[in-house]
Amino acid sequence: MKILVASVLILVGSCSTFRHSEKIDNLKDSIQFNDKVVIEQYLSTIEIEELKYHVEEVSSDKYNGRMTGEKGHNEVCNYIRKYYASQNIKAPNTHPNYYQKVPKEVLPDDLNDSQNIIAYIEGSEFPNEYIYITAHSDHEGVIDGEIYNGADDNGSGTAAVLEMAEAFSKAVKGGHGPKRSIVFLHVTAEEVGLHGSRYYTDNPIFPLENTVSTLNIDMIGRVDDKHKNNENYIYLIGADRLSSELHFIAQKANTEFTNLELDYTFNKEKDVNRYYYRSDHYNFASKGIPVIFFFNGEHEDYTKPTDTADKINYPLLAKRTKLVFATAWYLANSPQRLNPEII
């Protein structure tokens, strides 16, 4: 009898696996970028020189390493919100100055009040469904008299979000605005424990139950040792943890537009680095929201004062930014909302 039960279970499991595999194959075939020419038009607006301008600005010595709650970080936040205003990308009605205050009570003891920055483009057909594109704006400040500029960590991600926001804004002006709303979220206090994103997900401005996905960018401007001989790569982390559909959307976007090597090394459940838990996407994932963390891996200047703007690989930063943009475009414009239950 035990053998018979075991055989039945194996058969049922095999059938289930087959049905799952068939579902995924159908899903791969169903992902279509019917407006590929339009997408490429706005991908082309993501420019190397503009990314470089933002990285050099955000990682400038004048901001003293952007420590959470300090003057330099506050000034960078002001730069970011002024940029959104200049592009006519609006702030939430409830936070017209683009800021969500993050009080010092939720931050480590020695820090002052800080702020997340929120801008968004309202969707034309599904305005109450949201795609988040996130990056942290803070870094490590001044340590032993040396400025930690954080050009890659996370000037690269900050620049990428700003450049994508501009591209989506141009799409709106060209009559190709997103069907779903896109939220551009720059969170504070990542370096001291993911506090800004935790505060946001505990106190969301837009309903989390209506959030389709979060695409988080933290360090996409450099090359790690593993890829010194092949810089055409990006690590993707988390894409299949809550939705295989999201996983395949990112793959399809890459195949159609960027042809990067998608490296899933750090996506393994038992990855000793635990990157899935170490950047701001995790606070969204913990609420059941499908996420992708885009990451270039650690390099010789990681968390050092030598992480400066002159070392960023700007053509590669542009290419990686385009992958995130294409993924977000599909999520925002797909006829059907992302299904988080296809796992």
Secondary structure as GFF3:
##gff-version 3
##sequence-region A 1 343
A	DSSP	alpha_helix	2	30	.	.	.	ID=ss1
A	DSSP	alpha_helix	36	43	.	.	.	ID=ss2
A	DSSP	alpha_helix	48	58	.	.	.	ID=ss3
A	DSSP	three_ten_helix	61	66	.	.	.	ID=ss4
A	DSSP	alpha_helix	71	86	.	.	.	ID=ss5
A	DSSP	beta_strand	99	102	.	.	.	ID=ss6
A	DSSP	three_ten_helix	104	106	.	.	.	ID=ss7
A	DSSP	beta_strand	114	121	.	.	.	ID=ss8
A	DSSP	beta_strand	126	136	.	.	.	ID=ss9
A	DSSP	beta_strand	142	143	.	.	.	ID=ss10
A	DSSP	beta_strand	146	147	.	.	.	ID=ss11
A	DSSP	pi_helix	151	156	.	.	.	ID=ss12
A	DSSP	alpha_helix	157	173	.	.	.	ID=ss13
A	DSSP	beta_strand	180	187	.	.	.	ID=ss14
A	DSSP	alpha_helix	195	202	.	.	.	ID=ss15
A	DSSP	three_ten_helix	208	210	.	.	.	ID=ss16
A	DSSP	beta_strand	211	217	.	.	.	ID=ss17
A	DSSP	three_ten_helix	225	227	.	.	.	ID=ss18
A	DSSP	beta_strand	233	237	.	.	.	ID=ss19
A	DSSP	alpha_helix	244	253	.	.	.	ID=ss20
A	DSSP	pi_helix	254	258	.	.	.	ID=ss21
A	DSSP	beta_strand	261	263	.	.	.	ID=ss22
A	DSSP	three_ten_helix	265	267	.	.	.	ID=ss23
A	DSSP	three_ten_helix	275	277	.	.	.	ID=ss24
A	DSSP	alpha_helix	281	285	.	.	.	ID=ss25
A	DSSP	beta_strand	291	295	.	.	.	ID=ss26
A	DSSP	three_ten_helix	309	311	.	.	.	ID=ss27
A	DSSP	alpha_helix	314	333	.	.	.	ID=ss28
###
